[in-house]
C-alpha cells in the first residue's frame, strides 16, 4: 500500500499538476478510507473493494457527523484514488465510479462589510515590529482576492511595482496576473521598505514577501490565527477566515457592477459557474437599488 500511495502522490503532482495543499487534502481523504477499511471492513484488499463497500464507507462518514459538503469532498478524493488504481491496473474496476455525491444546497459564503474590514485594519498595532506586515497581509487578502496559500507564496521576483501587478501561482500551479489596488500597494510598500528590511533572512527564503520574525516564509496557520485574533478584537462575531476576505473582494466587486468574467479572471476560477455564486447580493443592497432606481421612489 505504501508504494501505491507513493505512486499516487506522483500521479497527483505530475500528471494532475495539483498544488501540495490539494495533494494533502486527497491524502487525508484516503487516510479516512483506510481507517474505515482496517477497522470496520475486514481490511479488504483494494481489488476486492466493491461499490457496496464504498456505500458503507459513506454511511460511516455520515454516522460520524461529516456534513454533506465534507462527504462530497471525501467521496471525490476516494473516486480519484480508485480511478488511479484502475488506470494503473492495480484494480480491475473503479468501484467508486458510479457513486453519487450528496446533493449540496446553495452555500452563500460569509462576507465582511467595508466597515468591518476597516475595523479589522484599525485593530492592528502599527507600533509593533510586525504591524506593517500584518496590515499588508489584510490589505492584500482583501485588495487582491488571494487564497491564503497564494498570499504566503508571493515573492519579490513576481511583484511588479511599476506595472502595479503581482504574478500569483494558484491551484494546479496555474499562474495569473492580479492588479494591486492603491491601498494594498501602499501597505506593501511600507512593509517592504520600512519593516521587512529589519527582519533576519534565512537562506532559501529571501524571495518570499511575507516572512516571520525568524526570517522564514510565513505559514498559512499564522495568517489564520492573525485573522481570528483581529476579528475578535474588532468585535466581529462572524466565523471568518482568510478566505472570507476573498469572498468579500468578489462580492463587493459584483455588487458594484464588475463584469463577472473579469472577476473570474481575478480569482483564477477555471469555470464561470464557480464565480456565479458571487452574484448573490445582500438584502440591504437590493433594498438600496429599489430605493435609488425605481421610478415610483424618485418623485
Backbone as CSV, one residue per row, in Angstrom:
resi,resn,N_x,N_y,N_z,CA_x,CA_y,CA_z,C_x,C_y,C_z
1,UNK,0.827,-1.202,0.000,0.000,0.000,0.000,0.865,1.258,0.000
2,UNK,1.985,1.209,0.718,2.865,2.375,0.782,3.383,2.748,-0.608
3,UNK,3.763,1.738,-1.382,4.295,2.013,-2.724,3.196,2.555,-3.641
4,UNK,1.957,2.059,-3.439,0.826,2.547,-4.244,0.560,4.011,-3.934
5,UNK,0.591,4.367,-2.639,0.345,5.751,-2.240,1.450,6.663,-2.761
6,UNK,2.693,6.185,-2.727,3.811,6.963,-3.271,3.603,7.246,-4.759
7,UNK,3.155,6.224,-5.495,2.884,6.389,-6.936,1.697,7.332,-7.145
8,UNK,0.700,7.234,-6.259,-0.488,8.092,-6.349,-0.109,9.556,-6.150
9,UNK,0.781,9.807,-5.206,1.246,11.177,-4.952,1.943,11.730,-6.197
10,UNK,2.784,10.909,-6.816,3.473,11.330,-8.047,2.470,11.619,-9.152
11,UNK,1.414,10.804,-9.229,0.358,10.989,-10.224,-0.347,12.335,-10.025
12,UNK,-0.672,12.643,-8.780,-1.358,13.901,-8.483,-0.455,15.103,-8.759
13,UNK,0.807,14.945,-8.419,1.750,16.064,-8.543,2.156,16.300,-10.001
14,UNK,2.447,15.236,-10.728,3.000,15.387,-12.077,1.941,15.395,-13.178
15,UNK,0.998,14.452,-13.093,0.011,14.346,-14.176,-1.184,15.268,-13.956
16,UNK,-1.595,15.418,-12.702,-2.728,16.303,-12.404,-2.276,17.728,-12.087
17,UNK,-0.973,17.903,-11.849,-0.383,19.216,-11.552,-1.073,19.893,-10.375
18,UNK,-1.388,19.108,-9.336,-2.051,19.675,-8.160,-1.032,20.320,-7.224
19,UNK,-1.486,21.350,-6.518,-0.641,22.001,-5.518,-0.511,21.084,-4.308
20,UNK,0.510,21.335,-3.500,0.780,20.475,-2.335,-0.396,20.459,-1.359
21,UNK,-1.060,21.602,-1.191,-2.212,21.654,-0.278,-3.332,20.738,-0.759
22,UNK,-3.560,20.701,-2.070,-4.598,19.834,-2.639,-4.212,18.365,-2.484
23,UNK,-2.940,18.064,-2.690,-2.457,16.689,-2.526,-2.652,16.235,-1.084
24,UNK,-2.331,17.111,-0.135,-2.523,16.784,1.289,-3.986,16.467,1.579
25,UNK,-4.901,17.226,0.963,-6.335,17.002,1.175,-6.750,15.628,0.636
26,UNK,-6.249,15.262,-0.551,-6.546,13.950,-1.127,-6.013,12.823,-0.233
27,UNK,-4.841,13.037,0.325,-4.248,12.006,1.186,-5.018,11.861,2.499
28,UNK,-5.551,12.976,3.007,-6.379,12.896,4.227,-7.657,12.098,3.951
29,UNK,-8.228,12.295,2.764,-9.422,11.528,2.387,-9.093,10.036,2.312
30,UNK,-7.953,9.727,1.728,-7.534,8.329,1.596,-7.254,7.720,2.964
31,UNK,-6.697,8.523,3.854,-6.415,8.050,5.214,-7.708,7.654,5.931
32,UNK,-8.770,8.444,5.726,-10.072,8.105,6.319,-10.597,6.787,5.773
33,UNK,-10.471,6.604,4.460,-10.942,5.360,3.846,-10.154,4.165,4.392
34,UNK,-8.848,4.309,4.499,-8.016,3.223,5.006,-8.357,2.886,6.456
35,UNK,-8.661,3.924,7.237,-9.041,3.718,8.644,-10.335,2.913,8.722
36,UNK,-11.317,3.300,7.901,-12.587,2.566,7.878,-12.374,1.130,7.411
37,UNK,-11.593,0.948,6.349,-11.367,-0.386,5.787,-10.661,-1.297,6.789
38,UNK,-9.742,-0.726,7.554,-8.984,-1.507,8.538,-9.841,-1.891,9.734
39,UNK,-10.627,-0.943,10.237,-11.356,-1.166,11.485,-12.726,-1.814,11.301
40,UNK,-13.385,-1.522,10.174,-14.781,-1.964,10.033,-15.068,-2.797,8.798
41,UNK,-14.120,-2.937,7.916,-14.397,-3.648,6.664,-13.509,-4.864,6.460
42,UNK,-12.874,-5.320,7.540,-12.067,-6.538,7.460,-10.787,-6.390,6.684
43,UNK,-10.337,-5.161,6.501,-9.091,-4.843,5.785,-9.041,-5.548,4.424
44,UNK,-10.070,-5.291,3.624,-10.130,-5.883,2.290,-9.004,-5.367,1.394
45,UNK,-8.540,-6.228,0.506,-7.565,-5.808,-0.496,-8.247,-4.858,-1.480
46,UNK,-7.444,-3.979,-2.079,-8.012,-2.982,-2.981,-8.843,-3.614,-4.099
47,UNK,-8.371,-4.730,-4.626,-9.063,-5.365,-5.754,-10.349,-6.054,-5.328
48,UNK,-10.581,-6.134,-4.006,-11.802,-6.778,-3.504,-12.858,-5.759,-3.096
49,UNK,-12.500,-4.475,-3.116,-13.443,-3.426,-2.737,-14.527,-3.296,-3.803
50,UNK,-15.794,-3.325,-3.367,-16.927,-3.235,-4.273,-17.702,-1.940,-4.040
51,UNK,-18.665,-1.677,-4.907,-19.497,-0.483,-4.783,-20.213,-0.453,-3.444
52,UNK,-20.683,-1.609,-2.961,-21.371,-1.683,-1.670,-20.450,-1.263,-0.529
53,UNK,-19.167,-1.574,-0.659,-18.199,-1.172,0.363,-18.089,0.359,0.406
54,UNK,-18.076,0.973,-0.760,-17.993,2.440,-0.819,-19.228,3.055,-0.175
55,UNK,-20.404,2.449,-0.422,-21.641,2.933,0.209,-21.551,2.819,1.734
56,UNK,-20.978,1.724,2.213,-20.817,1.538,3.664,-19.866,2.576,4.247
57,UNK,-18.822,2.885,3.494,-17.863,3.926,3.912,-18.561,5.279,4.034
58,UNK,-19.414,5.595,3.058,-20.139,6.871,3.088,-21.094,6.911,4.278
59,UNK,-21.748,5.797,4.563,-22.646,5.745,5.722,-21.865,5.969,7.011
60,UNK,-20.667,5.420,7.069,-19.786,5.609,8.244,-19.437,7.084,8.420
61,UNK,-19.149,7.743,7.313,-18.851,9.181,7.371,-20.051,9.957,7.909
62,UNK,-21.237,9.576,7.439,-22.462,10.247,7.879,-22.698,10.022,9.370
63,UNK,-22.479,8.774,9.821,-22.669,8.443,11.234,-21.700,9.212,12.129
64,UNK,-20.518,9.530,11.592,-19.526,10.285,12.356,-19.856,11.777,12.409
65,UNK,-20.847,12.189,11.631,-21.267,13.588,11.668,-20.665,14.475,10.598
66,UNK,-20.031,13.879,9.594,-19.488,14.683,8.496,-20.641,15.331,7.722
67,UNK,-20.496,16.605,7.413,-21.531,17.319,6.667,-21.584,16.802,5.235
68,UNK,-22.686,17.132,4.540,-22.830,16.715,3.136,-21.684,17.270,2.303
69,UNK,-21.273,18.500,2.609,-20.184,19.115,1.852,-18.873,18.367,2.075
70,UNK,-18.593,17.997,3.331,-17.369,17.248,3.638,-17.412,15.855,3.012
71,UNK,-18.589,15.220,3.067,-18.734,13.901,2.451,-18.467,13.969,0.950
72,UNK,-18.987,15.016,0.314,-18.792,15.166,-1.133,-17.313,15.290,-1.471
73,UNK,-16.580,16.048,-0.649,-15.149,16.220,-0.901,-14.412,14.892,-0.716
74,UNK,-14.745,14.149,0.350,-14.069,12.877,0.640,-14.385,11.847,-0.443
75,UNK,-15.638,11.818,-0.894,-16.023,10.898,-1.970,-15.247,11.221,-3.241
76,UNK,-15.082,12.509,-3.518,-14.311,12.934,-4.686,-12.874,12.429,-4.589
77,UNK,-12.284,12.535,-3.390,-10.926,12.039,-3.187,-10.833,10.534,-3.336
78,UNK,-11.855,9.828,-2.842,-11.886,8.362,-2.949,-12.012,7.932,-4.400
79,UNK,-12.865,8.638,-5.152,-13.013,8.345,-6.580,-11.693,8.539,-7.318
80,UNK,-11.005,9.615,-6.964,-9.726,9.919,-7.610,-8.724,8.787,-7.378
81,UNK,-8.659,8.290,-6.151,-7.702,7.227,-5.831,-8.020,5.939,-6.589
82,UNK,-9.298,5.548,-6.572,-9.655,4.299,-7.250,-9.563,4.440,-8.772
83,UNK,-9.763,5.642,-9.276,-9.555,5.866,-10.708,-8.086,5.662,-11.071
84,UNK,-7.196,6.166,-10.181,-5.756,5.955,-10.378,-5.428,4.463,-10.359
85,UNK,-6.003,3.733,-9.384,-5.738,2.296,-9.268,-6.204,1.542,-10.512
86,UNK,-7.334,1.985,-11.070,-7.857,1.346,-12.285,-6.958,1.642,-13.494
87,UNK,-6.531,2.894,-13.618,-5.664,3.287,-14.734,-4.330,2.558,-14.687
88,UNK,-3.835,2.327,-13.463,-2.546,1.649,-13.295,-2.686,0.132,-13.235
89,UNK,-3.940,-0.348,-13.429,-4.246,-1.789,-13.426,-3.928,-2.445,-12.093
90,UNK,-4.040,-1.643,-11.018,-3.912,-2.203,-9.669,-5.215,-2.899,-9.302
91,UNK,-6.331,-2.349,-9.801,-7.647,-2.975,-9.647,-8.229,-3.187,-11.045
92,UNK,-9.201,-4.101,-11.141,-9.784,-4.402,-12.449,-10.977,-3.497,-12.756
93,UNK,-11.390,-2.702,-11.772,-12.508,-1.772,-11.975,-12.387,-0.636,-10.963
94,UNK,-13.196,0.393,-11.146,-13.266,1.501,-10.197,-14.599,1.400,-9.460
95,UNK,-14.606,0.847,-8.240,-15.869,0.634,-7.512,-16.562,1.934,-7.125
96,UNK,-15.830,3.047,-7.149,-16.416,4.331,-6.748,-16.922,5.138,-7.936
97,UNK,-16.747,4.611,-9.147,-17.029,5.390,-10.352,-18.462,5.909,-10.410
98,UNK,-19.437,5.078,-10.062,-20.847,5.446,-10.203,-21.470,5.935,-8.896
99,UNK,-20.648,6.134,-7.892,-21.157,6.631,-6.607,-21.558,8.092,-6.750
100,UNK,-22.763,8.426,-6.329,-23.233,9.804,-6.393,-22.864,10.540,-5.108
101,UNK,-22.497,11.783,-5.268,-22.167,12.602,-4.104,-23.447,13.193,-3.519
102,UNK,-23.448,13.530,-2.233,-24.644,14.131,-1.619,-25.025,15.425,-2.322
103,UNK,-26.340,15.673,-2.403,-26.819,16.901,-3.011,-26.487,18.080,-2.103
104,UNK,-25.877,19.086,-2.681,-25.479,20.255,-1.903,-26.367,21.439,-2.264
105,UNK,-26.895,22.087,-1.255,-27.675,23.293,-1.485,-26.732,24.457,-1.767
106,UNK,-27.306,25.576,-2.172,-26.501,26.768,-2.436,-25.872,27.238,-1.140
107,UNK,-24.565,27.318,-1.143,-23.845,27.768,0.047,-23.327,29.176,-0.200
108,UNK,-23.948,30.135,0.464,-23.502,31.514,0.313,-22.384,31.790,1.304
109,UNK,-21.220,32.161,0.825,-20.081,32.363,1.723,-20.263,33.576,2.637
110,UNK,-19.685,33.482,3.813,-19.690,34.608,4.751,-18.849,35.739,4.173
111,UNK,-19.344,36.953,4.299,-18.579,38.104,3.809,-18.514,39.183,4.881
112,UNK,-17.611,40.119,4.681,-17.452,41.260,5.581,-17.865,42.531,4.856
113,UNK,-18.431,43.458,5.598,-18.731,44.763,5.023,-17.450,45.588,5.016
114,UNK,-17.456,46.671,4.259,-16.290,47.549,4.221,-16.019,48.124,5.611
115,UNK,-17.081,48.396,6.348,-16.940,48.923,7.712,-16.247,47.906,8.602
116,UNK,-16.599,46.634,8.453,-15.973,45.579,9.264,-14.503,45.395,8.891
117,UNK,-14.199,45.488,7.602,-12.805,45.373,7.168,-11.981,46.529,7.724
118,UNK,-12.547,47.735,7.690,-11.857,48.898,8.268,-11.635,48.703,9.770
119,UNK,-12.612,48.102,10.441,-12.497,47.851,11.886,-11.363,46.870,12.172
120,UNK,-11.234,45.838,11.336,-10.158,44.852,11.496,-8.796,45.521,11.294
121,UNK,-8.684,46.320,10.250,-7.431,47.034,9.996,-7.104,47.989,11.138
122,UNK,-8.146,48.568,11.732,-7.938,49.506,12.834,-7.451,48.851,14.106
123,UNK,-7.559,47.525,14.194,-7.114,46.792,15.390,-5.652,46.361,15.316
124,UNK,-5.011,46.633,14.207,-3.598,46.259,14.058,-2.730,47.305,14.755
125,UNK,-1.867,46.856,15.634,-0.963,47.759,16.357,0.242,48.059,15.470
126,UNK,0.226,49.229,14.845,1.285,49.595,13.900,2.599,49.944,14.586
127,UNK,2.579,50.053,15.910,3.817,50.370,16.636,4.671,49.126,16.871
128,UNK,4.083,47.952,16.681,4.820,46.707,16.889,5.631,46.356,15.642
129,UNK,6.695,45.561,15.808,7.551,45.201,14.658,6.805,44.528,13.517
130,UNK,5.750,43.767,13.851,5.018,43.053,12.802,3.776,43.818,12.340
131,UNK,3.607,45.055,12.799,2.415,45.829,12.462,2.246,46.082,10.977
132,UNK,3.301,46.587,10.319,3.228,46.877,8.889,3.003,45.603,8.078
133,UNK,3.621,44.507,8.511,3.436,43.236,7.799,1.990,42.768,7.905
134,UNK,1.433,42.786,9.123,0.066,42.322,9.313,-0.941,43.214,8.578
135,UNK,-0.658,44.497,8.545,-1.515,45.420,7.809,-1.487,45.095,6.308
136,UNK,-0.290,44.812,5.794,-0.147,44.461,4.378,-0.850,43.139,4.065
137,UNK,-0.811,42.196,4.998,-1.474,40.900,4.802,-2.970,41.096,4.571
138,UNK,-3.609,41.862,5.455,-5.057,42.078,5.336,-5.386,42.875,4.077
139,UNK,-4.596,43.909,3.812,-4.845,44.740,2.625,-4.725,43.921,1.340
140,UNK,-3.753,43.027,1.269,-3.546,42.223,0.058,-4.612,41.127,-0.057
141,UNK,-4.983,40.504,1.071,-6.045,39.491,1.030,-7.332,40.089,0.461
142,UNK,-7.698,41.266,0.963,-8.937,41.898,0.523,-8.764,42.639,-0.806
143,UNK,-7.627,43.291,-0.979,-7.417,44.113,-2.170,-7.136,43.325,-3.430
144,UNK,-6.686,42.069,-3.288,-6.355,41.255,-4.462,-7.177,39.969,-4.548
145,UNK,-7.910,39.651,-3.484,-8.747,38.455,-3.504,-7.974,37.157,-3.551
146,UNK,-6.836,37.117,-2.852,-5.972,35.931,-2.920,-6.416,34.835,-1.953
147,UNK,-6.106,33.599,-2.318,-6.191,32.497,-1.369,-5.024,32.629,-0.408
148,UNK,-5.156,32.058,0.799,-4.073,32.187,1.783,-2.796,31.510,1.277
149,UNK,-2.945,30.395,0.542,-1.761,29.706,0.009,-1.054,30.573,-1.032
150,UNK,-1.826,31.375,-1.763,-1.244,32.284,-2.751,-0.538,33.445,-2.059
151,UNK,-1.108,33.898,-0.960,-0.524,35.019,-0.215,0.859,34.663,0.329
152,UNK,0.953,33.520,1.003,2.215,33.173,1.675,3.305,32.765,0.691
153,UNK,2.927,32.499,-0.563,3.950,32.136,-1.562,4.282,33.305,-2.497
154,UNK,3.742,34.495,-2.224,4.105,35.669,-3.025,5.597,35.941,-2.887
155,UNK,6.225,36.306,-3.998,7.663,36.586,-3.970,7.966,37.970,-4.540
156,UNK,9.097,38.482,-4.137,9.546,39.782,-4.639,9.776,39.748,-6.145
157,UNK,10.230,38.604,-6.646,10.527,38.494,-8.078,9.266,38.502,-8.930
158,UNK,8.104,38.232,-8.315,6.840,38.260,-9.067,6.030,39.513,-8.758
159,UNK,6.633,40.439,-8.029,5.949,41.671,-7.654,6.439,42.798,-8.561
160,UNK,5.590,43.228,-9.481,5.963,44.232,-10.471,5.407,45.589,-10.031
161,UNK,6.236,46.329,-9.307,5.805,47.580,-8.678,5.371,48.610,-9.720
162,UNK,6.205,48.804,-10.729,5.919,49.846,-11.720,4.619,49.570,-12.468
163,UNK,4.380,48.304,-12.798,3.168,47.952,-13.550,1.956,47.825,-12.650
164,UNK,2.191,47.669,-11.329,1.079,47.529,-10.391,0.419,46.168,-10.438
165,UNK,1.214,45.104,-10.707,0.687,43.743,-10.785,1.536,42.799,-9.929
166,UNK,0.904,41.709,-9.512,1.650,40.599,-8.914,1.316,39.341,-9.712
167,UNK,2.312,38.492,-9.886,2.096,37.208,-10.542,1.830,36.174,-9.458
168,UNK,0.666,35.577,-9.518,0.211,34.658,-8.474,0.210,33.232,-8.995
169,UNK,0.706,32.308,-8.175,0.657,30.888,-8.513,-0.534,30.286,-7.785
170,UNK,-1.573,29.945,-8.547,-2.806,29.446,-7.954,-2.907,27.936,-7.971
171,UNK,-4.147,27.438,-7.933,-4.383,25.995,-7.922,-3.837,25.360,-9.202
172,UNK,-3.293,24.159,-9.053,-2.746,23.453,-10.211,-1.523,24.129,-10.785
173,UNK,-0.855,24.950,-9.944,0.345,25.691,-10.354,0.083,26.607,-11.549
174,UNK,-1.166,27.031,-11.696,-1.506,27.952,-12.780,-1.191,29.381,-12.358
175,UNK,-0.589,30.114,-13.268,-0.151,31.474,-12.967,-1.142,32.488,-13.530
176,UNK,-1.377,33.552,-12.775,-2.233,34.635,-13.267,-1.684,35.971,-12.782
177,UNK,-1.996,37.020,-13.529,-1.611,38.373,-13.143,-2.766,39.030,-12.409
178,UNK,-2.479,39.593,-11.241,-3.510,40.261,-10.447,-3.073,41.699,-10.181
179,UNK,-3.903,42.676,-10.550,-3.561,44.074,-10.267,-3.655,44.368,-8.779
180,UNK,-2.812,45.274,-8.304,-2.828,45.666,-6.887,-3.449,47.046,-6.770
181,UNK,-4.471,47.150,-5.955,-5.108,48.437,-5.721,-4.198,49.372,-4.944
182,UNK,-4.564,50.657,-4.893,-3.703,51.661,-4.268,-3.482,51.407,-2.781
183,UNK,-4.517,50.974,-2.057,-4.368,50.730,-0.614,-3.423,49.565,-0.342
184,UNK,-3.614,48.479,-1.095,-2.742,47.313,-0.929,-1.318,47.645,-1.357
185,UNK,-1.178,48.423,-2.433,0.147,48.825,-2.911,0.880,49.655,-1.858
186,UNK,0.163,50.595,-1.255,0.760,51.440,-0.229,1.193,50.620,0.982
187,UNK,0.339,49.681,1.412,0.650,48.838,2.569,1.860,47.950,2.284
188,UNK,1.936,47.389,1.072,3.072,46.549,0.694,4.373,47.355,0.680
189,UNK,4.290,48.550,0.116,5.476,49.403,0.023,6.006,49.754,1.410
190,UNK,5.107,50.108,2.322,5.516,50.447,3.688,6.159,49.262,4.384
191,UNK,5.562,48.080,4.189,6.100,46.882,4.825,7.475,46.508,4.265
192,UNK,7.579,46.450,2.945,8.831,46.027,2.307,9.951,47.034,2.538
193,UNK,9.621,48.317,2.466,10.642,49.369,2.560,11.075,49.658,3.986
194,UNK,10.110,49.707,4.909,10.428,50.185,6.251,10.413,49.115,7.342
195,UNK,9.847,47.969,7.071,9.712,46.954,8.119,10.437,45.657,7.789
196,UNK,10.202,45.145,6.598,10.777,43.847,6.223,12.301,43.847,6.258
197,UNK,12.901,44.995,5.967,14.369,45.079,5.923,15.001,44.831,7.289
198,UNK,14.213,44.952,8.358,14.743,44.760,9.708,14.600,43.317,10.196
199,UNK,13.937,42.484,9.374,13.790,41.069,9.738,15.033,40.308,9.274
200,UNK,15.477,39.298,10.045,16.592,38.475,9.559,16.134,37.676,8.349
201,UNK,17.075,37.258,7.522,16.730,36.491,6.312,17.417,35.137,6.368
202,UNK,16.636,34.084,6.222,17.171,32.723,6.201,17.390,32.310,4.751
203,UNK,18.515,31.697,4.495,18.852,31.277,3.136,17.760,30.376,2.562
204,UNK,17.357,30.685,1.346,16.294,29.925,0.702,14.927,30.565,0.855
205,UNK,14.833,31.569,1.737,13.554,32.250,1.982,13.620,33.723,1.592
206,UNK,14.713,34.132,0.962,14.924,35.558,0.679,13.851,36.174,-0.220
207,UNK,13.272,35.371,-1.118,12.364,35.928,-2.128,10.928,36.058,-1.639
208,UNK,10.584,35.344,-0.570,9.209,35.417,-0.075,8.932,36.796,0.512
209,UNK,7.819,37.392,0.113,7.480,38.729,0.605,7.141,38.686,2.085
210,UNK,6.252,37.798,2.473,5.800,37.754,3.865,6.619,36.734,4.661
211,UNK,7.341,37.251,5.649,8.212,36.408,6.465,7.875,36.554,7.940
212,UNK,8.223,35.504,8.702,8.034,35.597,10.150,9.252,36.276,10.776
213,UNK,9.247,36.422,12.065,10.321,37.166,12.735,11.642,36.409,12.762
214,UNK,11.609,35.151,12.299,12.856,34.369,12.207,13.413,34.388,10.786
215,UNK,12.752,35.174,9.899,13.250,35.316,8.543,12.881,34.200,7.607
216,UNK,11.833,33.438,7.947,11.369,32.355,7.079,10.001,32.694,6.496
217,UNK,9.626,31.951,5.462,8.319,32.141,4.829,7.213,32.022,5.877
218,UNK,6.283,32.955,5.830,5.165,32.953,6.766,4.278,31.740,6.502
219,UNK,3.726,31.146,7.555,2.885,29.962,7.387,1.413,30.331,7.222
220,UNK,0.657,29.420,6.615,-0.780,29.604,6.469,-1.453,29.652,7.830
221,UNK,-0.939,28.844,8.772,-1.525,28.790,10.117,-1.439,30.148,10.800
222,UNK,-0.308,30.835,10.613,-0.155,32.155,11.233,-1.221,33.117,10.708
223,UNK,-1.467,33.087,9.404,-2.442,34.011,8.803,-3.839,33.705,9.334
224,UNK,-4.184,32.411,9.458,-5.472,32.038,10.036,-5.603,32.586,11.453
225,UNK,-4.552,32.392,12.253,-4.570,32.854,13.648,-4.687,34.370,13.721
226,UNK,-3.962,35.067,12.863,-3.998,36.531,12.833,-5.406,37.039,12.534
227,UNK,-6.033,36.468,11.520,-7.374,36.904,11.121,-8.380,36.686,12.253
228,UNK,-8.322,35.524,12.894,-9.237,35.228,14.009,-9.036,36.213,15.152
229,UNK,-7.782,36.506,15.457,-7.467,37.413,16.555,-7.960,38.826,16.260
230,UNK,-7.725,39.312,15.058,-8.135,40.665,14.690,-9.661,40.792,14.653
231,UNK,-10.337,39.751,14.181,-11.806,39.777,14.145,-12.373,39.853,15.561
232,UNK,-11.754,39.109,16.461,-12.193,39.137,17.869,-11.977,40.519,18.471
233,UNK,-10.811,41.122,18.198,-10.526,42.465,18.718,-11.493,43.497,18.142
234,UNK,-11.934,43.279,16.898,-12.844,44.211,16.242,-14.298,43.983,16.651
235,UNK,-14.527,42.958,17.464,-15.884,42.670,17.921,-16.768,42.039,16.862
236,UNK,-16.142,41.382,15.888,-16.898,40.730,14.809,-17.178,39.279,15.205
237,UNK,-18.442,38.917,15.229,-18.830,37.586,15.713,-18.989,36.558,14.599
238,UNK,-18.805,36.982,13.380,-18.905,36.050,12.254,-17.762,35.044,12.298
239,UNK,-18.024,33.858,11.757,-16.978,32.833,11.677,-16.155,33.090,10.419
240,UNK,-15.069,33.843,10.581,-14.301,34.238,9.402,-12.925,33.575,9.369
241,UNK,-12.350,33.587,8.174,-11.015,33.029,7.932,-10.364,33.905,6.870
242,UNK,-9.109,33.653,6.497,-8.505,34.425,5.408,-9.330,34.389,4.126
243,UNK,-10.024,33.274,3.894,-10.822,33.128,2.675,-12.015,34.089,2.662
244,UNK,-12.439,34.536,3.851,-13.562,35.471,3.934,-13.238,36.771,3.206
245,UNK,-11.977,37.178,3.238,-11.570,38.403,2.536,-11.660,38.204,1.017
246,UNK,-11.379,37.006,0.556,-11.504,36.681,-0.870,-12.974,36.744,-1.287
247,UNK,-13.851,36.162,-0.447,-15.283,36.233,-0.718,-15.764,37.686,-0.730
248,UNK,-15.274,38.464,0.221,-15.685,39.868,0.314,-15.213,40.657,-0.905
249,UNK,-13.985,40.409,-1.316,-13.406,41.041,-2.509,-14.318,40.817,-3.722
250,UNK,-14.688,39.558,-3.963,-15.507,39.218,-5.121,-16.922,39.772,-5.003
251,UNK,-17.511,39.645,-3.827,-18.880,40.113,-3.619,-18.987,41.618,-3.807
252,UNK,-18.038,42.354,-3.248,-18.079,43.814,-3.359,-17.892,44.267,-4.809
253,UNK,-17.061,43.565,-5.561,-16.877,43.906,-6.976,-18.171,43.681,-7.763
254,UNK,-18.798,42.513,-7.534,-20.023,42.184,-8.263,-21.154,43.143,-7.870
255,UNK,-21.260,43.449,-6.588,-22.302,44.364,-6.117,-22.186,45.736,-6.762
256,UNK,-20.964,46.108,-7.076,-20.742,47.439,-7.651,-20.694,47.413,-9.183
257,UNK,-21.096,46.275,-9.749,-21.276,46.220,-11.194,-20.123,45.674,-12.000
258,UNK,-19.131,45.054,-11.357,-17.992,44.498,-12.100,-18.441,43.354,-13.004
259,UNK,-17.816,43.234,-14.163,-18.108,42.161,-15.100,-17.713,40.819,-14.495
260,UNK,-18.618,39.843,-14.574,-18.386,38.552,-13.929,-17.174,37.835,-14.513
261,UNK,-16.937,38.005,-15.825,-15.776,37.372,-16.454,-14.472,37.958,-15.902
262,UNK,-14.486,39.259,-15.638,-13.298,39.906,-15.073,-13.041,39.390,-13.668
263,UNK,-14.109,39.232,-12.887,-13.973,38.712,-11.525,-13.455,37.273,-11.568
264,UNK,-13.958,36.489,-12.528,-13.472,35.113,-12.708,-11.963,35.103,-12.948
265,UNK,-11.490,35.993,-13.805,-10.065,36.073,-14.125,-9.250,36.480,-12.909
266,UNK,-9.759,37.456,-12.151,-9.054,37.940,-10.964,-8.939,36.851,-9.897
267,UNK,-9.986,36.050,-9.764,-9.987,34.988,-8.749,-9.244,33.738,-9.200
268,UNK,-9.040,33.613,-10.508,-8.372,32.419,-11.019,-9.276,31.206,-11.049
269,UNK,-10.603,31.440,-11.228,-11.545,30.324,-11.329,-11.490,29.701,-12.712
270,UNK,-11.470,28.399,-12.750,-11.441,27.683,-14.029,-12.773,27.830,-14.755
271,UNK,-13.871,27.794,-13.987,-15.209,27.858,-14.567,-15.955,29.089,-14.080
272,UNK,-16.727,29.698,-14.961,-17.538,30.860,-14.601,-18.620,30.468,-13.599
273,UNK,-19.001,29.179,-13.590,-20.024,28.699,-12.662,-19.586,28.910,-11.217
274,UNK,-18.311,28.711,-10.953,-17.788,28.909,-9.595,-17.929,30.364,-9.183
275,UNK,-17.706,31.259,-10.124,-17.759,32.690,-9.825,-19.194,33.176,-9.637
276,UNK,-20.149,32.479,-10.246,-21.534,32.938,-10.222,-22.144,32.973,-8.823
277,UNK,-21.520,32.279,-7.881,-22.043,32.317,-6.518,-22.011,33.734,-5.963
278,UNK,-21.105,34.555,-6.505,-20.977,35.923,-6.003,-22.028,36.868,-6.581
279,UNK,-22.921,36.325,-7.411,-23.997,37.169,-7.913,-25.096,37.328,-6.866
280,UNK,-24.980,36.582,-5.739,-25.926,36.838,-4.650,-25.618,38.227,-4.105
281,UNK,-26.653,38.985,-3.853,-26.472,40.335,-3.335,-27.168,40.455,-1.987
282,UNK,-26.621,41.275,-1.139,-27.195,41.444,0.188,-28.580,42.065,0.091
283,UNK,-29.418,41.766,1.079,-30.769,42.326,1.107,-30.711,43.849,1.160
284,UNK,-29.730,44.360,1.880,-29.593,45.805,2.015,-29.257,46.435,0.662
285,UNK,-28.400,45.747,-0.093,-28.021,46.261,-1.421,-29.228,46.269,-2.361
286,UNK,-30.028,45.198,-2.311,-31.216,45.136,-3.142,-32.220,46.219,-2.747
287,UNK,-32.354,46.440,-1.449,-33.263,47.474,-0.967,-32.813,48.845,-1.461
288,UNK,-31.508,49.103,-1.355,-30.967,50.388,-1.813,-31.182,50.567,-3.317
289,UNK,-31.089,49.455,-4.070,-31.289,49.521,-5.514,-32.716,49.960,-5.848
290,UNK,-33.684,49.361,-5.152,-35.087,49.726,-5.369,-35.305,51.194,-5.009
291,UNK,-34.780,51.592,-3.846,-34.966,52.967,-3.388,-34.344,53.969,-4.351
292,UNK,-33.220,53.604,-4.936,-32.476,54.553,-5.779,-32.973,54.613,-7.219
293,UNK,-33.449,53.478,-7.753,-33.690,53.439,-9.191,-35.147,53.216,-9.611
294,UNK,-36.004,52.761,-8.701,-37.396,52.558,-9.097,-38.068,53.910,-9.285
295,UNK,-38.764,54.108,-10.427,-39.336,55.439,-10.726,-40.328,55.944,-9.690
296,UNK,-41.033,55.040,-9.016,-42.006,55.495,-8.023,-41.340,56.039,-6.772
297,UNK,-40.043,55.755,-6.608,-39.324,56.236,-5.420,-38.515,57.487,-5.701
298,UNK,-38.606,58.017,-6.927,-37.777,59.144,-7.311,-38.580,60.432,-7.476
299,UNK,-39.773,60.464,-6.938,-40.588,61.672,-7.022,-40.263,62.621,-5.876
